[in-house]
Amino acid sequence: MLAMQHIRHAYGHHPAVEDVGLEVHPGEVVCLLGPSGCGKTTLLRIVAGLEVLQQGSVDLDGRAIGRPGQAHVPPEKRNVGLAFQDSALFPHLSVRQNVGFGLEALPARERRRRAMELLDLLGMGRHADDYPHMLSGGQQQRVALARALAPAPRLMLLDEPFSSLDARLRDRIRDDTLHVLKKVGAGALLVTHDPEEAMFMADRIALMRDGHIVQMGTPRELYCAPADPFVVTFFGEVNEFEGVVDQGRVATPVGEVTASGMEEGRRVRVMIRPEALRVVALEDPPAGHHSHVIMAKLLGRTSLLHICAHGGDGRESHLHARVPGVFLPAEGQPVTIRLDPSQVFVFPAAAGA
């Protein structure tokens, strides 16, 4: 549906996007994920027609909508829907009139039917005659989404549309949004800086850094098979160590880990997610030094443990472990630590520095 190739864009002497290629297939949700200033919003604005393409090409449904040197196709001619962080509803129009604003070509009865269909789908039908100032922030975002979907665009462009909402409301609105997008069959390109939101919403994620796509794939591929240390750290906190490959393995304070594909004697970075640590309290520990709990904090669905780990060489290391449910051992509690190798990643020490 959407094909972007070799996109380059700069603001003055500052490059915002460097040689990016991206596709969105019909009915697919693709998330542009990354820190502020990485170029994700610039890409979205290029697709929307809010930025004039400088280099590369943009095609929508096989039709060229962006070529340098050709006439710029304005946003209203692109058959895309736009939803932003600010709902930007017209304050003098009712909810139903806001949704039907882009449907002037339809007869009044059909315009009303289409508006009510989308409002009902998003749970806003009973507010059809209200005005924007009478709605909560979450309700305004639902109306803005309905307005963007009303002309039945082939592609929806969403620029952090949930970031201004509180946590519980944000979860509910993005869940509703995902169901509606899948029901109407629209493809979507979503910009977000929230890894959890990207994993929830996306069929595929493009993780960006400094104007480049570092890795593109399914949420599972990025989380379980990261291509770069930056990918690991962007999806959450990690315990990190350095070591040397010895017979295909690397020693860490919590045991040896496999270093597949790394040459013998290579210095490497070992990255261990907190949820990779399986912590078991020792009720009757044998004599000697043992790993022990420094602090335990309940975070709701998980418990976060600060642990002093004793390696085989006697060195101590500070680790964080994330454990499901309520698990709050006392300070000083001796523990054993086991590793889930699927959440342990090894990279050359110089990579991603």
C-alpha positions as MATLAB code, in Angstrom:
seq = 'MLAMQHIRHAYGHHPAVEDVGLEVHPGEVVCLLGPSGCGKTTLLRIVAGLEVLQQGSVDLDGRAIGRPGQAHVPPEKRNVGLAFQDSALFPHLSVRQNVGFGLEALPARERRRRAMELLDLLGMGRHADDYPHMLSGGQQQRVALARALAPAPRLMLLDEPFSSLDARLRDRIRDDTLHVLKKVGAGALLVTHDPEEAMFMADRIALMRDGHIVQMGTPRELYCAPADPFVVTFFGEVNEFEGVVDQGRVATPVGEVTASGMEEGRRVRVMIRPEALRVVALEDPPAGHHSHVIMAKLLGRTSLLHICAHGGDGRESHLHARVPGVFLPAEGQPVTIRLDPSQVFVFPAAAGA';
ca = [
       0.000    0.000    0.000;
       2.729    2.455    1.026;
       6.261    2.251   -0.370;
       9.002    4.670    0.672;
      12.462    4.307   -0.853;
      15.772    6.061   -0.153;
      14.138    8.901    1.797;
      16.507   11.678    2.820;
      15.389   14.879    4.483;
      17.211   17.729    6.198;
      16.282   20.925    7.986;
      18.952   23.353    6.894;
      22.279   21.630    7.566;
      20.744   19.169   10.037;
      19.914   15.750    8.493;
      16.671   14.372    9.955;
      16.277   11.200    7.845;
      19.062    9.317    6.046;
      18.316    6.769    3.300;
      15.194    5.211    4.856;
      13.047    2.622    3.091;
       9.722    1.459    4.476;
       6.582   -0.398    3.368;
       3.093   -0.706    4.841;
       0.835   -3.476    3.551;
      -2.991   -3.376    3.433;
      -4.493   -3.824    6.894;
      -1.070   -3.689    8.558;
      -0.077   -1.470   11.480;
       3.560   -0.354   11.297;
       5.071    1.629   14.181;
       7.891    4.122   13.823;
       9.538    3.827   17.229;
      12.467    5.740   18.626;
      13.691    8.552   20.881;
      12.886   12.203   20.290;
      14.682   13.656   17.292;
      15.317   10.341   15.526;
      13.306   11.299   12.417;
      10.097    9.328   12.904;
       7.724   12.319   12.799;
       9.553   13.712    9.771;
       8.852   10.459    7.908;
       5.182   10.638    8.853;
       4.926   14.261    7.684;
       6.532   13.339    4.349;
       3.909   10.631    3.798;
       1.135   13.029    4.809;
       2.363   15.699    2.408;
       3.075   18.150    5.220;
       6.751   18.163    4.201;
       7.888   18.446    0.581;
       9.985   15.407   -0.370;
      13.655   16.286   -0.857;
      15.137   12.932   -1.924;
      13.700    9.468   -2.560;
      10.216    8.337   -3.558;
       6.813    7.785   -1.948;
       4.117    5.636   -3.582;
       0.598    5.004   -2.288;
      -1.381    2.170   -3.880;
       1.076    2.156   -6.759;
       0.590    5.877   -7.439;
       3.539    8.225   -7.104;
       2.672   10.886   -4.524;
       6.210   12.044   -3.838;
       9.057   12.626   -6.267;
      11.672   15.403   -6.083;
      11.118   17.962   -8.807;
       7.512   16.904   -9.486;
       4.399   18.792   -8.448;
       3.770   18.342   -4.724;
       0.600   16.343   -3.990;
      -1.144   18.154   -1.087;
      -2.424   16.210    1.949;
      -6.108   16.409    0.933;
      -5.312   14.672   -2.377;
      -3.497   11.697   -0.843;
      -6.367    9.644    0.601;
      -4.727    9.416    4.012;
      -6.259    9.989    7.438;
      -4.397   12.063   10.020;
      -4.608   11.837   13.810;
      -2.265   13.752   16.111;
      -1.631   14.211   19.827;
      -3.879   17.277   19.766;
      -7.345   16.208   18.624;
      -7.855   19.656   16.971;
     -11.652   19.360   16.807;
     -13.687   22.297   15.533;
     -15.161   23.864   18.700;
     -18.207   25.353   16.914;
     -19.284   21.997   15.427;
     -21.021   19.139   17.195;
     -19.340   15.745   17.487;
     -21.348   14.398   14.535;
     -20.585   17.477   12.449;
     -16.868   17.149   13.243;
     -16.840   13.543   12.038;
     -18.758   14.418    8.874;
     -16.642   17.463    8.071;
     -14.655   15.759    5.317;
     -17.714   14.180    3.702;
     -19.209   17.244    1.995;
     -19.469   15.350   -1.309;
     -21.993   12.908    0.205;
     -25.719   13.591    0.613;
     -26.671   14.788    4.099;
     -28.359   11.490    5.019;
     -25.352    9.418    3.935;
     -22.991   11.800    5.722;
     -24.991   11.408    8.920;
     -25.106    7.605    8.557;
     -21.344    7.358    8.074;
     -20.617    9.625   11.045;
     -22.935    7.690   13.356;
     -21.505    4.350   12.188;
     -17.999    5.359   13.257;
     -19.116    7.055   16.465;
     -21.010    3.920   17.485;
     -17.965    1.811   16.636;
     -15.873    3.932   19.006;
     -18.494    4.093   21.750;
     -19.303    7.759   21.152;
     -22.751    7.522   19.546;
     -24.563    8.960   22.566;
     -22.368   12.080   22.380;
     -23.195   12.851   18.733;
     -24.939   16.141   19.568;
     -22.389   17.268   22.180;
     -19.652   19.799   21.496;
     -15.903   19.224   21.977;
     -15.675   21.307   25.177;
     -18.196   18.926   26.774;
     -15.942   15.890   26.248;
     -12.990   14.452   28.161;
      -9.568   14.192   26.544;
     -10.086   10.515   25.760;
     -13.483   11.169   24.215;
     -12.029   13.930   22.060;
      -9.371   11.534   20.773;
     -12.065    8.998   19.837;
     -13.915   11.688   17.879;
     -10.686   12.774   16.162;
     -10.056    9.150   15.141;
     -13.615    8.812   13.820;
     -13.176   12.034   11.811;
      -9.921   10.757   10.301;
     -11.542    7.427    9.366;
     -14.759    8.925    7.968;
     -13.538    9.384    4.362;
     -12.419    5.695    4.398;
      -8.711    6.419    3.822;
      -6.517    3.591    2.622;
      -3.836    4.656    5.088;
      -4.051    6.143    8.590;
      -1.198    8.270    9.919;
      -1.076    8.617   13.706;
       1.482   10.818   15.449;
       1.581    9.916   19.164;
      -2.213   10.270   19.430;
      -2.399    8.751   22.938;
       0.545   10.453   24.662;
      -1.510   13.216   26.300;
      -3.840   10.742   28.040;
      -3.391    9.262   31.496;
      -2.098    5.684   31.693;
      -5.367    3.761   32.222;
      -7.285    5.784   29.652;
      -4.398    5.500   27.185;
      -4.515    1.694   27.400;
      -8.257    1.643   26.729;
      -8.170    4.134   23.841;
      -5.326    2.429   22.007;
      -7.059   -0.937   22.438;
     -10.223    0.512   20.877;
      -8.159    2.151   18.126;
      -6.444   -1.116   17.213;
      -9.779   -2.968   17.000;
     -11.284   -0.255   14.785;
      -8.279   -0.165   12.453;
      -8.438   -3.926   12.012;
     -12.222   -3.876   11.539;
     -12.170   -1.220    8.792;
      -9.076   -2.760    7.176;
      -7.059    0.452    6.986;
      -3.289    0.293    6.958;
      -1.655    2.477    9.577;
       1.674    4.170   10.237;
       1.963    5.063   13.926;
       4.656    7.238   15.495;
       5.464    6.563   19.139;
       8.364    6.748   21.589;
       6.751    4.136   23.881;
       8.104    0.577   23.302;
       5.154   -1.059   25.070;
       2.686    0.855   22.902;
       4.564   -0.168   19.764;
       4.567   -3.836   20.789;
       0.847   -3.710   21.553;
      -0.222   -1.886   18.389;
       2.207   -3.007   15.696;
       2.347   -5.879   13.284;
       5.865   -4.632   12.524;
       8.114   -2.081   14.224;
      10.754    0.146   12.636;
      13.101    1.188   15.453;
      14.924    4.406   14.522;
      18.019    6.192   15.759;
      19.685    9.316   14.305;
      17.624    9.259   11.115;
      18.205    5.572   10.343;
      16.162    2.401   10.874;
      18.279    0.249   13.196;
      16.015   -2.808   12.949;
      12.680   -3.615   11.325;
      10.583   -6.625   12.259;
       7.769   -8.023   14.347;
       7.614   -7.107   18.046;
       8.853  -10.602   18.875;
      11.814  -10.298   16.499;
      12.957   -6.989   17.984;
      12.508   -8.122   21.573;
      13.846  -11.670   21.290;
      16.386  -11.285   18.470;
      17.782   -7.733   18.738;
      20.323   -6.812   16.067;
      22.145   -4.160   18.095;
      22.709   -3.225   21.776;
      20.594   -0.098   21.203;
      17.612   -2.333   20.400;
      18.043   -4.231   23.677;
      18.284   -1.122   25.835;
      15.413    0.702   24.121;
      12.960   -1.982   25.218;
      13.878   -1.679   28.879;
      16.539   -1.777   31.547;
      19.311   -4.372   31.266;
      22.075   -5.733   33.462;
      25.296   -5.307   31.506;
      28.738   -6.873   31.869;
      31.898   -7.244   29.834;
      33.828  -10.444   29.400;
      36.070  -12.485   27.130;
      34.969  -15.433   25.010;
      36.539  -18.669   26.273;
      35.619  -21.884   24.458;
      32.429  -20.309   23.108;
      31.230  -19.047   26.467;
      31.517  -15.923   28.636;
      31.653  -15.842   32.430;
      29.225  -13.529   34.241;
      28.346  -13.042   37.929;
      25.304  -15.285   37.384;
      27.017  -18.055   35.461;
      28.382  -18.700   32.007;
      26.468  -17.721   28.881;
      26.859  -18.900   25.307;
      28.627  -16.545   22.879;
      27.491  -17.992   19.559;
      29.400  -16.728   16.535;
      32.013  -14.855   18.582;
      35.663  -15.648   17.988;
      37.820  -17.010   20.775;
      39.366  -14.330   23.009;
      36.980  -11.611   21.763;
      35.923   -9.011   24.335;
      32.117   -8.831   24.427;
      29.179   -7.074   26.053;
      26.731   -9.345   27.855;
      23.243   -7.850   28.267;
      20.795   -9.595   30.606;
      17.209   -8.425   31.019;
      15.917   -8.267   34.626;
      13.180  -10.771   33.774;
      15.861  -13.269   32.679;
      16.896  -13.769   36.309;
      15.082  -16.524   38.187;
      15.499  -15.783   41.897;
      14.913  -18.418   44.582;
      15.237  -17.740   48.314;
      17.647  -20.026   50.205;
      16.134  -21.058   53.532;
      19.187  -22.976   54.786;
      22.179  -21.750   52.766;
      25.456  -23.678   52.988;
      28.548  -21.983   54.386;
      30.353  -19.434   52.219;
      29.456  -16.348   50.232;
      26.029  -16.224   48.631;
      24.131  -13.815   46.469;
      21.667  -11.867   48.598;
      18.855   -9.333   48.373;
      19.706   -5.670   48.898;
      16.204   -4.287   48.401;
      12.798   -5.474   47.128;
      10.084   -3.193   45.724;
       6.532   -4.111   44.718;
       5.581   -2.470   41.409;
       2.095   -3.973   41.091;
       2.167   -6.806   38.581;
       5.874   -7.423   39.254;
       8.435   -7.120   42.026;
      11.825   -5.491   41.412;
      14.738   -6.933   43.357;
      18.143   -5.307   43.857;
      20.583   -8.175   44.311;
      24.235   -8.449   45.259;
      25.466  -11.344   43.120;
      28.617  -13.278   44.025;
      30.390  -14.606   40.941;
      32.487  -17.747   40.816;
      35.640  -15.612   41.002;
      34.435  -13.983   44.220;
      33.580  -10.607   42.667;
      30.350   -8.886   43.658;
      27.955   -7.263   41.171;
      24.771   -5.262   41.593;
      21.863   -6.746   39.575;
      18.197   -5.968   39.061;
      15.712   -8.827   38.761;
      12.064   -8.459   37.802;
       9.822  -11.189   39.203;
       6.097  -11.734   38.457;
       3.651  -11.043   41.276;
       4.417  -10.288   44.910;
       7.873  -11.530   45.854;
       9.452   -9.413   48.599;
      12.293  -11.236   50.368;
      13.853   -9.417   53.291;
      17.053   -7.419   53.052;
      20.032   -9.769   53.288;
      18.018  -12.844   52.253;
      20.382  -15.367   50.599;
      19.227  -16.370   47.101;
      20.219  -18.472   44.153;
      19.965  -17.021   40.658;
      19.252  -18.945   37.469;
      19.264  -17.564   33.942;
      16.700  -17.700   31.162;
      19.104  -17.784   28.170;
      16.436  -16.487   25.770;
      16.735  -13.051   27.428;
      20.526  -12.891   27.389;
      22.315  -11.172   24.468;
      25.996  -11.020   23.564;
      27.558   -8.405   21.262;
      31.112   -7.397   20.374;
      32.290   -4.923   23.018;
      32.669   -2.072   20.515;
      29.218   -2.479   18.924;
      26.636    0.184   19.645;
      28.931    2.127   21.960;
];
